[in-house]
């Protein structure tokens, strides 16, 4: 159920963010749309993994989620740098502000639910994907802060700077997921 809600929210979000990004000429909102696509992929992987959980599937799911984290970090590095170098000043986006504020709340709630459920099921892939959802909430909050600082104070550079903070978290979580996926199984000789 948690993955279904996440999937549905992000599918709607891709459309809302595309409209808002085009209207405001906002690279940050466009980047957040790409993050929603990554979250859709991560949710789909975990739904697949939960449909027939065994160690091989769980390790593959962890690798895929880890790669999604690293892709997000790389995307944020490139996007944030391009926005800063080009001094791209987006227009104000009331739709973007409302959507990112609500998305942050929804994603933090879903992340907590996935962590709790993953712990109860003993499912590392669900817990790891819950961290992807948490990052999605953090990114929503960072984009929201950037949109608000741009709208209220004219600080156009605020959201690409926040992107750098989030990319560090993405790299950390991506590496952790990949390390967990390749760690030796307790009690095995490999």
Secondary structure, DSSP 8 states (H G I E B T S, - for coil): -HHHHHHHHHHHHHHHHHHHHHHHT-HHHHHHHHHHHHHHHHHHHHHHHHTT--HHHHHHHHHHHHHHHHHHHHHHHHHHHHHHHHT------HHHHHHHHHHHHHHHHHHHHHHHHHHHHT-HHHHHHHHHHHHHHHHHHHHHHHHHHHHHH--TTHHHHHHHHHHHHHHHHHHHHHHHHHS--TT---
